[in-house]
């Protein structure tokens, strides 16, 4: 329990580094695709959202986010430069992992840029 409290306190003060945030984003994208399906992941309204305290999640419709005042950054997948390429590649299971990693990397960069501009 004490370890959780320390991690919580550190998370409140520390900004995420690129590597850890990228791991979180790729995990969320793959989980979202596994639960909701690849077509929903590549819907035009799907976005990655970062809230205060750097909690991130993927949503099928960013307009329906609860408590929008807590949002630090929103990146629509369709706005990422590699989106179309990843959308085409996702049908090939052998290439899907690398494409998802590349997408997560670009989303992470965009999130961190938005956070830096806002903070």
N, C-alpha and C positions, 0 to 999 in steps of 0.2 A: 504494500500500500504506500509506503514511504517513497518507493521508486516512482510510482505513478504521480505522486504529488510533485516530486522534483521535475519529472518530465513535463508536467503541466506548467510549472512555474517557468521552466526554461523555454517552453514553446510560446508562452505569452510574451517573452522578451526578445527572443531570437528570431531572426528572419530565416526562412528556409534557404538552403543552398540549392544550387541548380540540380545536383545529382540526386539528393533525397526527394526533391519535389518532382523530378522527372520520373523516378521510380513510383511515386504515388500516382502520378498522372497515368502512366502506362498500366498500372494495376487497375485503376478506375475504368479506363477505356476498355480493357479486356473483360473486366467483370460486367460492365454495362452491356457489352456486345454479347456476352454469354447469357445474360438474363433477358435482355430486351431484344436481342438479335442484331445482326450486322446491318440490315436495312434501316433500322431505327437509329443506329449509331451514325449512319451517313445521311440522315435526314437533314435538310437545310436549317432546321431550328435547333439542332443539338449543339450544346455548348458546354464548355468546362468553366466552372465558377469557383472563385476563391473568395471566401469570407474572411472577416477579421480573425485573427489568430491563425491564419493560413490553413483553415479547413477547406479542402477542395472536394468538389463532386462534379459529376456529369449529369446533365439534365436534358430531357428530350425537348423542353420548351422553356427557355430562359424567361419568358414573360410571366410564367407562373411561379416564380421563386418566392418562397415565404421570406418575410423580413428583408426586403431588398436594400434597406438602409445599412445592413451589415456586409454587403458585397463590396469587395475591394477591386475585383477584376472579373471580366467575362470575356471568354474567347470562343467565338463560334467556330466550329470545326471547318465550315465552308470557307472561312476567311484565311485559313492557314495555307501557305503556298503549296504544300505537297498534298493537299486534300484530294484533288482529282486523281493523282497518281495512286494514292493509297486506296481510294474508292475502287479503282480498277483492279489493283493487285489483291484486294481482300478476298476475292473469289478463289485465289490460289493459296491453299492452306500452307504450302511450303514457304511462301514468301510473306505470309500474313504477320508473323512475329517481327521481322525486320521493319516492315512498313509501319506497324503500330509503334515501334520504338522511335522511328523517325518522326511520326506524327506527334508523339508525346514530347519529343525534344523541342519541336517547333512551338507546341502549345505552352510548354514550360517557359521558353524564352518570352513569348508574348505575355504570359501572366506576370513574370518578373518585371518586364518593361512597364506594364500598366501599374503595378504596385509601386515601382520606383517613381513614376510620374505623379501618382496620387499621394505619395508619402514624402 
